[in-house]
Amino acid sequence: MQYISTRGGGAARTFTETLLEGLASDGGLAVPADLPTISAEHLQQWRSLSYAELAGNVIGLFATDIPRPDLMRLCQAAYTPAVFASEVPLRAIDDQLTLVGLSEGPTLAFKDMAMQFLGHALEYALERTGGVLNVLGATSGDTGSAAEHALRGMDRIAVFMLSPQGRMSDFQRAQMYSLQDDNIHNLAVEGVFDDCQDLVKELSGDPAFRSTHHLGAVNSINLARVTAQIVYYVWAWLRATDDQQTHEVSFAVPSGNFGNILSGHYARQMGLPIRQLVLAANENNVLDEFFRTGIYRPRAADQTPSTSSPSMDISRASNFERFVYDLQGRDPQRVQACWSELASTGAIDLSDETDRFAAEFGFVSGTSTHRDRLETIRSVYDATGQLIDPHTADGVAVARRYATGDVPMLVLETAKPEKFSQTIHEAIGVELELSPALHTMMSAEQRVTSIPASAAALREFIGERALKAGP
Ligand SMILES: *Cc1c(COP(=O)(O)O)cnc(C)c1O
């Protein structure tokens, strides 16, 4: 299996090569040269597998340069009961909707699932090449903690994670700063999230600094993350259908960077019987606007308000180019034309293609507001006694508009309610009880270094502590 760029430049690469680099050298995104297929025989054979075994089989269709026994070992290490308390449970919330429990990992969000695989895969790839990686990132809370919990204790990887001082919740701070591993460096920057991101851009954009210090990233465009997410859809399909007949299911996906639902799109293109892919947005609904009108118009930071589903407050969806590539017949010239149009007009107009979104690709979409979230959290709680987090509530709210009853509607649970207790309190008037393990985390000693929003200070910090390649 070879990987090429959506913009057509550069040489074809292996899975491991795309794993270790970020953007393709021509500014595009890595995509598989041909999508593998999932056959009815595959699905039959995969029914009895554990999540880790299934992951090895599905990821194995992509990571053909990793010997299968090694890949199986990486998946067993990632999806062990020590990290994931239970194996992606499916829980019905009414006679039409079922939640897919993807948030059983250490940071209580679905990002743990793909990130844990990525951590083990990176360490393995670095062992084979003899390299090291210093991951530099900025976080407003969720991605950074999933990355740190996945990469803690690795020998060939260190993490330098910038976060805005005083601007994260107590829970988010505890989740990151309570880690005592030597390879995890939390930096509280005197500024806002954009300042953190600017610092990362400045240092990553300096080729000399970047190569001297072996800088890398684990952001949502990483193809290994997209690949590991395809497993959710296959697992959920296998659990929601029965042995005798193959039938379709639909998925509803709370979306921000278009990473999770892109994996659903790949699963569907590979042959998994999916009827609809329901994209749920919050008030920052650039993607819903696209699927309704065919016009993609990213918004500036000052037009991206903070909402009660903060992980979806994204107005420039970094994985969207991979979908446009498929929509444009996998023609890099047409993808380039779209991005030139975006640069000159601020939008991409694909309004001639809107009929194909649902008919050919199964995509439909909707927007959920703060009010919808509160009402949905309340109604699910009243009907079932189950609490859902605000992002999952966006998914449930939009899924209800499309559920038809003739196929199961599976809603991906992207986080646990404990992470967003304020909104839960607003919805149902109850203070959530934290588990003993979370209590321990909240009161644990914290390890963090404050720095000014200065590139010089960050360079010095990294210069002193970055891992260095061996002889
Ligand atoms: C990251 C995240 C999302 C959005 O997922 P994308 O892959 O960026 O579309 C939704 N909900 C939660 C809780 C998240 O952390």
The ligand as a MOL file (V3000), in Angstrom:
LIG
                    3D

  0  0  0     0  0            999 V3000
M  V30 BEGIN CTAB
M  V30 COUNTS 15 15 0 0 0
M  V30 BEGIN ATOM
M  V30 1 C -11.9200 16.1290 18.7270 0
M  V30 2 C -13.3150 16.0490 19.2060 0
M  V30 3 C -14.4140 16.1320 18.3240 0
M  V30 4 C -14.2620 16.3960 16.8340 0
M  V30 5 O -13.6380 15.3580 16.1350 0
M  V30 6 P -12.9700 15.6300 14.6880 0
M  V30 7 O -12.2670 14.3840 14.3560 0
M  V30 8 O -12.0320 16.7960 14.8860 0
M  V30 9 O -14.0830 15.9750 13.7470 0
M  V30 10 C -15.6960 15.9660 18.8510 0
M  V30 11 N -15.8820 15.7620 20.1670 0
M  V30 12 C -14.8590 15.6760 21.0410 0
M  V30 13 C -15.1530 15.4660 22.4910 0
M  V30 14 C -13.5410 15.8200 20.6040 0
M  V30 15 O -12.5310 15.7530 21.4950 0
M  V30 END ATOM
M  V30 BEGIN BOND
M  V30 1 1 1 2
M  V30 2 1 2 3
M  V30 3 2 2 14
M  V30 4 1 3 4
M  V30 5 2 3 10
M  V30 6 1 4 5
M  V30 7 1 5 6
M  V30 8 2 6 7
M  V30 9 1 6 8
M  V30 10 1 6 9
M  V30 11 1 10 11
M  V30 12 2 11 12
M  V30 13 1 12 13
M  V30 14 1 12 14
M  V30 15 1 14 15
M  V30 END BOND
M  V30 END CTAB
M  END
